Amino acid sequence: MVSAASVSIEPSSIGPSTSTLDRTTREVPAGGADPARFDWKEVWYPVAYIEDLDSSQLTSFTLLEEDLVIWWDTHGGQWRVFRDQCPHRLAPLSQGRVNESGHLECPYHGWAFNGSGHCEQIPQQTEGQRGADSPRACVRSLPVSVAQGLLFVYPGSPEHAPQVAVPTVEPLAADSEDWVCLNTFRDLPYDALTLLENVLDASHVPFTHHRSVGNRSNAGPVELELLQADRQGFTGTWKEGPRRGKLGQQDTRFIAPNLMWHDLTSEQFGRTMTVVYATPIRKGECRLFARFPFRFKAKLPRFFLRVTPRWYSHLGQNAVLEDDQLFLHYQERYLEAVGGGGKHAAKAFFLPTKADRFVLALHQWVDGFAADPFPGQSLPPVQSQEQLLDRYHSHTEHCASCRTALGRIRTLKQVALAAGLISLALTPLIAATGQLTVLSGSCITLSTIFLGAMAGGLTALESKFFQGRRIPPRNQD
C-alpha cells in the first residue's frame, strides 16, 4: 500500500503559461495519461480551508462519492486524510477519536491506525497474533498537500500524486503580501460542472445578482473570445469587460476540471479576481471554495477589508450564492431530461451570442475528453425551498468563524434577555419601596426597551446563520 506518508508533495502553481521545467518534470498531467479521456480521480481537490479545521477534532468529507475522515497526526505533524471505513467491520472512523498514543482509533472495537494507515493495535488479538501486520488491516491513506491556505487531497493512484501539479492560483503566488483575500465555501445542491458553467458566465451577473453585487442597468453585449483550449482547460478574454467597459478587460482561465478565475484590472479599483474551486461530492452536490482577491491602489479599502469579520462577509456571500442557487438546482434537471451536458448542451441550449462562449467551451471539453465525473448516474430527488436555502448544514457548522460567531451571538442574546427581565422586574420592586421617581422609572423603561430590541436584533442576526431569504433582491422591486 502506498500512503500519503510515502509521497512528498511540492505544491506548484498553474497559470496561463507552464514553465519548461514543469513540463519536463511532471510526468502525469491532471486527469491521467490517456489523451482522449479526463479521469476526475487523477486530480488534486481542495476539501477544507486550514483555518476551518480543528486539530483536536475529526472532520468528515465526501469526495467523488468516497467518504473521508480528516485528522491531525501529531507524530507526523501534518493533516491526514483516510477512507472513512475501518477495515475490520467498516465502521466510520470519523465517529472515533485520536487516542492517547496519537493514533486514529475506531469507535467500534478500538482498532488504531498511524499516519500512514498501518494498523498499530487490535485490542482483541492475543499475544503472538499478527493480524495487525496484514495489508488487509490497513486503512487507505490519501495523499495530501497544503497550498495557499487550503488542504488538498488526491483521490487517484497515490504514485501519481507527486507528478501532478496542485492547482493553485498563480497570480496570488506573486506579490502575495499585496493581496487582500476574502474566502468562503459552501456545499451546493448541484453538480460541480453546473457550478463552473454558472461562474464562467459573466453575463448573468447584472440580472441574477441585481441589487446584491450587480445591476440590470449595467447589462449589455458580452463579446467573449476563446483564446486557447485543450484537455487541460482553456483561456479566454472579454476585452470590453464588465459595466459596459467602465472597468477594463477581464481575462478568464479554466484549469480542468475544478478551478477557474476571472481576472480584472481597472483604473478605479486596481486588480480584482473571482476564483472558484468546484469540488465534486457526489452527483448533484459539490463544495464551492470561492476566493475574492483584491489588490487595491488605495490603502483605505484594503484596511476595511482586513478588519471585516470573516463571519460577517460570509453572511453576505451566502446571500449572493442563493441568488442563483434556487434555479440552478432545477436547471440541471431540465438539462438531464434532454440527455445531459456535453454534446447535448449545444442542442438543449439556444446560444446565439458570444456571451455563452465559455459555457459552450466547458461542455465541449466534457464531450471531447469523456469528462463526466459521474457517467450514467441520475440526479437525486428535487429538494424543497427550505433545503435549498439551508445555510447551517451547508456552511455554518463547517465554518470555524461562523460557528464561533453564532455561539457568541446566542450567549449575548441570552444575556440581553436576562438583563431585560431583571430590568422589568425592578420597576415594581422599587415602586414598593417608595423610591421610584420619574427619572428612575424612565431609565428602567428605556433600558428594558433597549435590551428587548437588542435581543430581537440578535435573534434576527442568528437566523441568518440558518436560513437564506426566500425572495432574492432582484424580485423585491
Solvent accessible surface area in square Angstrom, and as a share of the most:
residue,aa,sasa,rsa
1,M,131,0.59
2,V,67,0.38
3,S,7,0.05
4,A,6,0.05
5,A,57,0.44
6,S,75,0.48
7,V,24,0.14
8,S,87,0.56
9,I,30,0.15
10,E,124,0.56
11,P,57,0.36
12,S,23,0.15
13,S,40,0.26
14,I,31,0.16
15,G,1,0.01
16,P,87,0.55
17,S,83,0.54
18,T,63,0.37
19,S,59,0.38
20,T,88,0.51
21,L,124,0.62
22,D,35,0.18
23,R,149,0.54
24,T,98,0.57
25,T,78,0.45
26,R,60,0.22
27,E,127,0.57
28,V,17,0.10
29,P,58,0.36
30,A,18,0.14
31,G,1,0.01
32,G,9,0.09
33,A,83,0.64
34,D,70,0.36
35,P,106,0.66
36,A,68,0.53
37,R,118,0.43
38,F,3,0.01
39,D,36,0.19
40,W,10,0.04
41,K,90,0.38
42,E,15,0.07
43,V,3,0.02
44,W,1,0.00
45,Y,0,0.00
46,P,0,0.00
47,V,1,0.01
48,A,7,0.05
49,Y,4,0.01
50,I,51,0.26
51,E,99,0.44
52,D,15,0.08
53,L,22,0.11
54,D,61,0.31
55,S,64,0.41
56,S,86,0.56
57,Q,107,0.48
58,L,35,0.18
59,T,45,0.26
60,S,67,0.43
61,F,14,0.06
62,T,19,0.11
63,L,1,0.01
64,L,14,0.07
65,E,89,0.40
66,E,26,0.12
67,D,74,0.38
68,L,2,0.01
69,V,0,0.00
70,I,2,0.01
71,W,0,0.00
72,W,71,0.25
73,D,3,0.01
74,T,88,0.51
75,H,127,0.57
76,G,40,0.39
77,G,46,0.44
78,Q,63,0.28
79,W,23,0.08
80,R,14,0.05
81,V,0,0.00
82,F,0,0.00
83,R,93,0.34
84,D,12,0.06
85,Q,80,0.36
86,C,1,0.00
87,P,40,0.25
88,H,62,0.28
89,R,136,0.50
90,L,118,0.59
91,A,15,0.11
92,P,61,0.39
93,L,0,0.00
94,S,21,0.14
95,Q,130,0.58
96,G,21,0.20
97,R,110,0.40
98,V,49,0.28
99,N,15,0.07
100,E,151,0.68
101,S,64,0.42
102,G,8,0.08
103,H,33,0.15
104,L,0,0.00
105,E,33,0.15
106,C,3,0.02
107,P,66,0.42
108,Y,118,0.45
109,H,48,0.22
110,G,16,0.15
111,W,31,0.11
112,A,1,0.00
113,F,0,0.00
114,N,33,0.17
115,G,7,0.07
116,S,32,0.20
117,G,0,0.00
118,H,63,0.28
119,C,1,0.01
120,E,81,0.36
121,Q,85,0.38
122,I,18,0.09
123,P,68,0.43
124,Q,104,0.46
125,Q,54,0.24
126,T,92,0.54
127,E,180,0.81
128,G,64,0.62
129,Q,97,0.43
130,R,175,0.64
131,G,35,0.33
132,A,11,0.09
133,D,70,0.36
134,S,40,0.26
135,P,110,0.69
136,R,214,0.78
137,A,6,0.04
138,C,23,0.14
139,V,3,0.02
140,R,55,0.20
141,S,2,0.01
142,L,0,0.00
143,P,0,0.00
144,V,15,0.09
145,S,8,0.05
146,V,78,0.45
147,A,9,0.07
148,Q,55,0.25
149,G,38,0.37
150,L,0,0.00
151,L,0,0.00
152,F,1,0.00
153,V,0,0.00
154,Y,0,0.00
155,P,4,0.03
156,G,7,0.07
157,S,35,0.22
158,P,23,0.14
159,E,97,0.44
160,H,54,0.24
161,A,0,0.00
162,P,46,0.29
163,Q,46,0.20
164,V,3,0.02
165,A,23,0.17
166,V,1,0.01
167,P,6,0.04
168,T,5,0.03
169,V,0,0.00
170,E,62,0.28
171,P,17,0.11
172,L,19,0.09
173,A,61,0.47
174,A,56,0.44
175,D,89,0.46
176,S,70,0.45
177,E,154,0.69
178,D,60,0.31
179,W,17,0.06
180,V,8,0.04
181,C,44,0.26
182,L,35,0.18
183,N,24,0.12
184,T,3,0.02
185,F,4,0.02
186,R,0,0.00
187,D,21,0.11
188,L,2,0.01
189,P,12,0.08
190,Y,2,0.01
191,D,18,0.10
192,A,4,0.03
193,L,30,0.15
194,T,15,0.09
195,L,2,0.01
196,L,0,0.00
197,E,16,0.07
198,N,18,0.09
199,V,27,0.16
200,L,0,0.00
201,D,23,0.12
202,A,14,0.11
203,S,30,0.19
204,H,30,0.14
205,V,51,0.29
206,P,20,0.13
207,F,104,0.44
208,T,12,0.07
209,H,13,0.06
210,H,17,0.08
211,R,127,0.46
212,S,41,0.27
213,V,90,0.52
214,G,17,0.16
215,N,62,0.32
216,R,92,0.34
217,S,83,0.53
218,N,38,0.20
219,A,19,0.15
220,G,33,0.32
221,P,100,0.63
222,V,15,0.08
223,E,100,0.45
224,L,6,0.03
225,E,74,0.33
226,L,46,0.23
227,L,105,0.52
228,Q,77,0.34
229,A,60,0.46
230,D,68,0.35
231,R,24,0.09
232,Q,58,0.26
233,G,1,0.01
234,F,3,0.01
235,T,19,0.11
236,G,2,0.02
237,T,4,0.03
238,W,19,0.07
239,K,136,0.58
240,E,84,0.38
241,G,0,0.00
242,P,27,0.17
243,R,110,0.40
244,R,136,0.50
245,G,33,0.32
246,K,129,0.55
247,L,19,0.09
248,G,25,0.24
249,Q,84,0.37
250,Q,17,0.08
251,D,60,0.31
252,T,6,0.03
253,R,22,0.08
254,F,0,0.00
255,I,7,0.04
256,A,3,0.03
257,P,0,0.00
258,N,1,0.00
259,L,0,0.00
260,M,0,0.00
261,W,8,0.03
262,H,18,0.08
263,D,19,0.10
264,L,19,0.09
265,T,83,0.48
266,S,7,0.04
267,E,145,0.65
268,Q,103,0.46
269,F,95,0.40
270,G,4,0.04
271,R,56,0.20
272,T,29,0.17
273,M,5,0.02
274,T,47,0.27
275,V,0,0.00
276,V,4,0.02
277,Y,1,0.00
278,A,0,0.00
279,T,0,0.00
280,P,1,0.01
281,I,8,0.04
282,R,94,0.34
283,K,33,0.14
284,G,4,0.04
285,E,49,0.22
286,C,0,0.00
287,R,18,0.07
288,L,2,0.01
289,F,1,0.00
290,A,4,0.03
291,R,15,0.05
292,F,55,0.23
293,P,0,0.00
294,F,43,0.18
295,R,67,0.24
296,F,32,0.13
297,K,132,0.56
298,A,56,0.43
299,K,172,0.73
300,L,114,0.57
301,P,51,0.32
302,R,56,0.21
303,F,112,0.47
304,F,113,0.47
305,L,37,0.18
306,R,136,0.50
307,V,84,0.48
308,T,45,0.26
309,P,64,0.40
310,R,48,0.18
311,W,60,0.21
312,Y,128,0.49
313,S,19,0.12
314,H,0,0.00
315,L,16,0.08
316,G,41,0.39
317,Q,24,0.11
318,N,3,0.02
319,A,12,0.09
320,V,35,0.20
321,L,30,0.15
322,E,5,0.02
323,D,1,0.01
324,D,5,0.03
325,Q,3,0.01
326,L,28,0.14
327,F,83,0.35
328,L,7,0.03
329,H,2,0.01
330,Y,81,0.31
331,Q,55,0.24
332,E,12,0.05
333,R,29,0.11
334,Y,154,0.59
335,L,21,0.10
336,E,61,0.27
337,A,85,0.66
338,V,88,0.50
339,G,44,0.43
340,G,16,0.15
341,G,33,0.32
342,G,7,0.07
343,K,130,0.55
344,H,65,0.29
345,A,1,0.01
346,A,59,0.45
347,K,178,0.75
348,A,45,0.35
349,F,43,0.18
350,F,174,0.72
351,L,52,0.26
352,P,90,0.57
353,T,82,0.48
354,K,111,0.47
355,A,13,0.10
356,D,33,0.17
357,R,68,0.25
358,F,4,0.02
359,V,10,0.06
360,L,43,0.21
361,A,5,0.04
362,L,1,0.01
363,H,13,0.06
364,Q,91,0.40
365,W,10,0.03
366,V,15,0.09
367,D,71,0.37
368,G,49,0.47
369,F,46,0.19
370,A,63,0.49
371,A,0,0.00
372,D,56,0.29
373,P,23,0.14
374,F,9,0.04
375,P,100,0.63
376,G,88,0.85
377,Q,75,0.33
378,S,84,0.54
379,L,22,0.11
380,P,55,0.35
381,P,119,0.75
382,V,82,0.47
383,Q,57,0.25
384,S,52,0.33
385,Q,65,0.29
386,E,83,0.37
387,Q,106,0.47
388,L,2,0.01
389,L,1,0.00
390,D,29,0.15
391,R,11,0.04
392,Y,60,0.23
393,H,116,0.52
394,S,15,0.10
395,H,1,0.00
396,T,1,0.01
397,E,60,0.27
398,H,59,0.26
399,C,0,0.00
400,A,27,0.21
401,S,28,0.18
402,C,1,0.00
403,R,95,0.35
404,T,65,0.38
405,A,7,0.05
406,L,8,0.04
407,G,37,0.36
408,R,174,0.63
409,I,13,0.07
410,R,105,0.38
411,T,84,0.49
412,L,80,0.40
413,K,30,0.13
414,Q,106,0.47
415,V,85,0.49
416,A,2,0.01
417,L,80,0.40
418,A,50,0.39
419,A,34,0.26
420,G,10,0.09
421,L,122,0.61
422,I,109,0.55
423,S,10,0.06
424,L,106,0.53
425,A,49,0.38
426,L,71,0.36
427,T,49,0.29
428,P,84,0.53
429,L,113,0.56
430,I,44,0.22
431,A,50,0.39
432,A,88,0.68
433,T,89,0.52
434,G,64,0.62
435,Q,128,0.57
436,L,64,0.32
437,T,80,0.46
438,V,134,0.77
439,L,134,0.67
440,S,34,0.22
441,G,17,0.16
442,S,50,0.32
443,C,72,0.43
444,I,20,0.10
445,T,75,0.43
446,L,118,0.59
447,S,45,0.29
448,T,30,0.17
449,I,108,0.55
450,F,130,0.54
451,L,30,0.15
452,G,42,0.41
453,A,66,0.51
454,M,58,0.26
455,A,5,0.04
456,G,42,0.40
457,G,42,0.40
458,L,20,0.10
459,T,67,0.39
460,A,57,0.44
461,L,43,0.21
462,E,22,0.10
463,S,59,0.38
464,K,100,0.42
465,F,2,0.01
466,F,61,0.25
467,Q,69,0.31
468,G,9,0.09
469,R,86,0.32
470,R,130,0.48
471,I,100,0.51
472,P,11,0.07
473,P,12,0.07
474,R,36,0.13
475,N,91,0.47
476,Q,97,0.43
477,D,113,0.59
